[in-house]
Amino acid sequence: MNKTNNSLTDFGVSVKKALLDRGMLQKEFCYSVEIPENRFTEMLYGIRPGRRYRRIITQALGLMEETRLGNPYTFPV
């Protein structure tokens, strides 16, 4: 049985807000940073961790990322 999750993670909410601020569609963003749309959506909803793409997304949007210890670090844009 597949687990369905209909709510965004904290990371997903931050990404969606950043995209709204830029007036950019999710599809446009995925194309611009060369991330598969399905993988991007799975990351936002916590279905998959997306370790390969998380850093690319945070850099492209200028977001802060939290480490496992909870200490935030920033990526320069």
Residue frames as a rotation matrix with the C-alpha (Angstrom) as fourth column:
MET 1
0.581 0.814 0.000 0.00
0.814 -0.581 0.000 0.00
0.000 0.000 -1.000 0.00
ASN 2
-0.314 -0.693 0.649 1.41
0.669 -0.647 -0.366 3.39
0.673 0.319 0.667 -0.98
LYS 3
-0.126 0.194 -0.973 1.56
0.851 -0.483 -0.207 6.13
-0.510 -0.854 -0.104 1.59
THR 4
0.044 0.176 0.983 0.01
0.712 -0.696 0.092 9.38
0.701 0.696 -0.156 0.37
ASN 5
-0.314 -0.217 -0.924 0.91
0.824 -0.546 -0.152 12.64
-0.471 -0.809 0.350 2.01
ASN 6
0.288 0.577 0.764 -1.21
0.884 -0.468 0.020 15.63
0.369 0.669 -0.645 1.13
SER 7
0.970 0.040 -0.240 0.66
0.149 -0.878 0.455 18.26
-0.192 -0.477 -0.858 3.13
LEU 8
0.555 -0.802 0.222 3.83
-0.060 -0.305 -0.951 20.12
0.830 0.514 -0.217 2.31
THR 9
0.247 -0.600 -0.761 6.88
0.957 0.274 0.094 19.75
0.152 -0.752 0.642 4.51
ASP 10
0.563 -0.138 -0.815 8.48
0.311 -0.878 0.364 22.85
-0.766 -0.458 -0.451 6.05
PHE 11
-0.583 -0.812 -0.003 10.98
0.211 -0.155 0.965 22.74
-0.784 0.563 0.262 3.21
GLY 12
-0.458 0.494 0.739 8.13
0.888 0.207 0.411 22.50
0.050 0.844 -0.533 0.71
VAL 13
0.635 0.710 -0.306 6.38
0.742 -0.670 -0.016 25.54
-0.216 -0.216 -0.952 2.17
SER 14
0.167 -0.676 -0.717 9.60
0.085 -0.715 0.694 27.57
-0.982 -0.177 -0.062 2.01
VAL 15
-0.774 -0.469 0.426 10.19
0.410 0.142 0.901 26.59
-0.483 0.872 0.083 -1.60
LYS 16
-0.066 0.846 0.529 6.61
0.990 -0.012 0.142 27.35
0.127 0.533 -0.836 -2.64
LYS 17
0.677 0.279 -0.682 6.78
0.478 -0.870 0.119 30.79
-0.560 -0.406 -0.722 -0.97
ALA 18
-0.259 -0.871 -0.417 10.06
0.036 -0.440 0.897 31.55
-0.965 0.217 0.146 -2.72
LEU 19
-0.715 0.058 0.696 8.57
0.683 0.268 0.680 30.56
-0.147 0.962 -0.231 -6.08
LEU 20
0.386 0.920 0.065 5.52
0.922 -0.385 -0.032 32.76
-0.004 0.073 -0.997 -5.45
ASP 21
0.425 -0.312 -0.850 7.74
0.233 -0.869 0.436 35.71
-0.875 -0.383 -0.297 -4.55
ARG 22
-0.642 -0.750 -0.160 9.52
-0.032 -0.183 0.983 35.28
-0.766 0.636 0.093 -7.87
GLY 23
0.221 0.823 -0.523 6.30
-0.739 -0.208 -0.640 34.77
-0.636 0.528 0.562 -9.82
MET 24
-0.541 -0.541 -0.644 7.66
-0.823 0.499 0.273 31.48
0.174 0.677 -0.715 -11.10
LEU 25
0.642 0.752 -0.148 5.77
-0.729 0.659 0.185 28.28
0.236 -0.011 0.972 -11.77
GLN 26
0.408 -0.449 0.795 7.06
-0.416 0.684 0.600 25.02
-0.813 -0.575 0.092 -10.37
LYS 27
0.755 -0.061 0.653 7.39
0.530 0.644 -0.552 23.67
-0.386 0.763 0.519 -13.92
GLU 28
0.837 -0.455 0.305 9.49
-0.102 -0.676 -0.729 26.68
0.538 0.579 -0.612 -14.99
PHE 29
0.467 -0.672 0.575 11.76
-0.868 -0.225 0.442 26.33
-0.168 -0.705 -0.689 -11.98
CYS 30
0.506 -0.249 0.826 12.31
-0.009 0.956 0.293 22.61
-0.862 -0.156 0.482 -12.54
TYR 31
0.847 -0.176 0.501 13.21
0.526 0.152 -0.837 23.27
0.071 0.972 0.222 -16.16
SER 32
0.765 -0.538 0.354 15.62
-0.406 -0.829 -0.384 26.07
0.501 0.150 -0.852 -15.23
VAL 33
0.120 -0.741 0.661 17.57
-0.968 0.058 0.242 23.98
-0.218 -0.669 -0.711 -12.71
GLU 34
-0.183 -0.176 -0.967 17.17
-0.699 0.715 0.002 20.67
0.691 0.676 -0.254 -14.57
ILE 35
-0.851 0.064 0.521 15.29
-0.391 0.585 -0.710 18.78
-0.351 -0.808 -0.473 -11.88
PRO 36
-0.763 0.630 -0.144 12.59
0.315 0.558 0.768 16.26
0.564 0.541 -0.624 -12.84
GLU 37
-0.355 0.700 0.620 9.17
-0.639 -0.666 0.385 17.65
0.682 -0.259 0.684 -11.88
ASN 38
0.585 0.621 -0.521 8.05
-0.071 0.679 0.730 14.42
0.808 -0.390 0.442 -10.23
ARG 39
-0.098 -0.705 -0.702 11.18
0.815 0.348 -0.463 14.30
0.571 -0.618 0.541 -8.03
PHE 40
-0.813 -0.168 0.557 10.71
-0.044 -0.937 -0.347 17.96
0.580 -0.307 0.754 -7.08
THR 41
0.096 0.948 0.303 7.11
-0.651 -0.171 0.740 17.33
0.753 -0.268 0.600 -6.00
GLU 42
0.535 0.061 -0.843 8.11
0.378 0.875 0.303 14.23
0.756 -0.481 0.445 -4.04
MET 43
-0.559 -0.797 -0.229 10.66
0.630 -0.229 -0.742 16.32
0.539 -0.559 0.630 -2.14
LEU 44
-0.656 0.329 0.679 8.18
-0.412 -0.910 0.043 19.07
0.632 -0.252 0.733 -1.30
TYR 45
0.396 0.911 0.118 5.70
-0.690 0.210 0.692 16.58
0.605 -0.356 0.712 0.14
GLY 46
-0.067 -0.530 0.845 8.28
-0.963 0.254 0.084 14.47
-0.259 -0.809 -0.528 1.97
ILE 47
0.918 0.397 0.008 7.74
-0.375 0.873 -0.313 11.35
-0.131 0.285 0.950 -0.12
ARG 48
0.569 -0.822 0.002 11.45
0.742 0.512 -0.434 11.23
0.355 0.248 0.901 -1.01
PRO 49
0.419 -0.448 -0.789 14.34
0.596 -0.520 0.612 13.06
-0.685 -0.727 0.049 0.64
GLY 50
0.890 -0.025 0.455 15.86
0.400 -0.437 -0.805 14.28
0.219 0.899 -0.379 -2.65
ARG 51
0.522 -0.748 -0.409 19.36
0.378 -0.227 0.898 14.64
-0.764 -0.623 0.165 -1.28
ARG 52
-0.251 -0.660 0.708 20.78
0.926 0.049 0.373 15.05
-0.281 0.750 0.599 -4.77
TYR 53
-0.142 0.309 0.940 18.63
0.718 -0.622 0.313 18.10
0.682 0.719 -0.133 -5.57
ARG 54
0.619 0.499 -0.606 18.05
0.786 -0.393 0.478 19.81
0.000 -0.772 -0.636 -2.21
ARG 55
-0.123 -0.756 -0.643 21.25
0.583 -0.580 0.569 21.85
-0.803 -0.305 0.512 -2.35
ILE 56
-0.779 -0.108 0.617 20.54
0.614 -0.334 0.716 22.93
0.128 0.936 0.326 -5.94
ILE 57
0.179 0.951 0.251 17.08
0.749 -0.297 0.592 24.15
0.638 0.082 -0.766 -4.92
THR 58
0.606 0.054 -0.794 18.24
0.708 -0.491 0.507 26.04
-0.363 -0.869 -0.336 -1.84
GLN 59
-0.493 -0.839 -0.230 21.04
0.564 -0.509 0.650 27.73
-0.663 0.191 0.724 -3.79
ALA 60
-0.664 0.251 0.705 18.80
0.650 -0.273 0.709 28.69
0.370 0.929 0.019 -6.71
LEU 61
0.341 0.909 0.240 16.15
0.558 -0.401 0.727 30.20
0.757 -0.114 -0.643 -4.41
GLY 62
-0.403 -0.603 0.688 18.51
-0.209 -0.671 -0.711 31.64
0.891 -0.431 0.145 -1.80
LEU 63
0.689 0.721 0.076 16.93
-0.301 0.190 0.935 29.65
0.659 -0.667 0.348 1.03
MET 64
-0.242 -0.685 0.687 18.43
-0.966 0.106 -0.234 28.56
0.088 -0.721 -0.688 4.31
GLU 65
0.289 0.245 -0.925 18.83
-0.235 0.955 0.179 24.85
0.928 0.166 0.334 4.88
GLU 66
0.477 -0.099 0.873 18.89
-0.878 -0.023 0.477 23.23
-0.027 -0.995 -0.098 8.29
THR 67
-0.535 -0.685 -0.495 21.35
-0.599 0.721 -0.349 20.53
0.596 0.109 -0.796 9.18
ARG 68
0.039 0.530 -0.847 20.28
0.290 0.806 0.517 17.47
0.956 -0.265 -0.122 11.12
LEU 69
-0.574 -0.313 -0.756 21.44
0.805 -0.048 -0.591 19.21
0.149 -0.948 0.280 14.28
GLY 70
0.469 0.863 -0.185 19.07
0.877 -0.481 -0.019 22.08
-0.105 -0.154 -0.982 13.59
ASN 71
-0.077 -0.565 -0.821 21.83
0.286 -0.802 0.525 24.63
-0.955 -0.195 0.224 12.94
PRO 72
0.862 0.469 0.190 20.96
0.310 -0.192 -0.931 26.65
-0.401 0.862 -0.311 9.85
TYR 73
-0.370 -0.913 -0.173 23.53
0.332 -0.303 0.893 27.46
-0.868 0.273 0.415 7.24
THR 74
0.587 0.607 -0.536 23.08
-0.217 -0.519 -0.827 29.55
-0.780 0.601 -0.173 4.14
PHE 75
-0.021 -0.532 0.847 24.09
0.879 0.393 0.269 29.08
-0.476 0.750 0.459 0.57
PRO 76
-0.413 -0.150 -0.898 25.21
-0.139 -0.964 0.225 32.17
-0.900 0.218 0.378 -1.31
VAL 77
0.540 0.674 0.504 23.24
0.481 0.245 -0.842 32.87
-0.691 0.697 -0.192 -4.45
